[in-house]
Amino acid sequence: MTRASLDKQPHEVASMFDDVAAKYDMTNDVLSLGQTRLWRRAVARAVDARPGELVLDLAAGTATSSLPFAEAGATVVPCDFSLGMLREGKRRHPELPLTAGDATRLPFADGVFDAVTISFGLRNVQDTDAALRELLRVTRPGGRVVICEFSHPTWSPFRTVYTEYLMRALPPVATAVSSNPDAYVYLADSIRAWPDQPALAARLQQAGWSKVAWRNLTGGIVALHRGTREK
């Protein structure tokens, strides 16, 4: 199975990411027209990791997204359910404690992380609400969550252009640069099917997160959602 269906069977999605692990970061840079690095920096600022803190980076892939937290002096645990991604990440960053785990059944104790974050992975989880509850469970009282995910551009003309890019330009570009172009057709489909900013904020609140807010990046192509565990 090279292209996961939108009902997101976990073994299909894991297999898809296994296939693209080696070129994943490079492909994302090309397809995002270089915006990926800007988005990662925005996530690092929002998480605001500090020395001595313990940070969970869920759906970390090859652990590229985890590096800013380690550089800030925090202990970061990159976690992903794609073994192919984790193997590639361990090859590149052997110093990091990469961990295999399912977002809906995290292999961590209650209340251990000061901050939890997931970038461009939540929409690939089979049960979004279960993942949001699990992130809450493993966060200590007073801890925080930062979710970076594709969203809905707020300006209508720009939204039309963006949708055309996803439908028409992304597949041929992915064919040229990716080891598994079908995976990126799935990713484009999953972006279009994903809830908008207020809908995701509501799901965070329903999962038990407090002080939920979001900030749009690149005109709403991406949104940063934040929340706090109060108790």
NORZISUL-V866272 format. One line per field, one symbol per residue. ss: DSSP state (H for helix, E for strand, C for the rest). phi: phi as a letter, one per 20 degrees, with the letter a starting at -180 (. if undefined). psi: psi as a letter, one per 30 degrees, with the letter a starting at -180 (. if undefined). A space follows every 50 residues. Layout:
ss=???
phi=???
psi=???
This chain:
ss=CCCCCCCCCHHHHHHHHHHHHHHHHHHHHHHCCCHHHHHHHHHHHHHCCC CCCEEEEECCCCCHHHHHHHHCCCEEEEEECCHHHHHHHHHHCCCCCCEE CECCECCCCCCCEEEEEEECCHHHCCCHHHHHHHHHHCEEEEEEEEEEEE CCCCCHHHHHHHHHHHHHHHHHHHHHHCCCHHHHHHHHHHHHHCCCHHHH HHHHHHHCCEEEEEEEEHHHCEEEEEEECCC
phi=.dcfefelfgfffffffgfdgfdffffffffelnfgfffffffgffflfc gneddedelfmemgfegfffffneeddfcbdefffffffffecffeefce aegebfecffmddfbcbbclcffeefcgffffffffgeefgnfcccddbg bdgeegffffffffffedefgfffffddfbggfefgffffffefffffff gffffffofdlfbbceclmngccedcaceeb
psi=jfjklffhkeeeeeeeeefgeegeeeeeeefghffeeeeeeeeeeeehkl kflkkkjkhfbggeffeeeefffljkjkklgjeeeeeeeeeeiffkikkk kkffikhllkhfkekklkkhfefgkejeeeeeeeeeefklkfllkkkklk bjkfkeeeeeeeeeeeeeeeeeeeeeflfieeefeeeeeeeffklaeeee eeeeeffgklhkllkkkhggekkjkllkje.
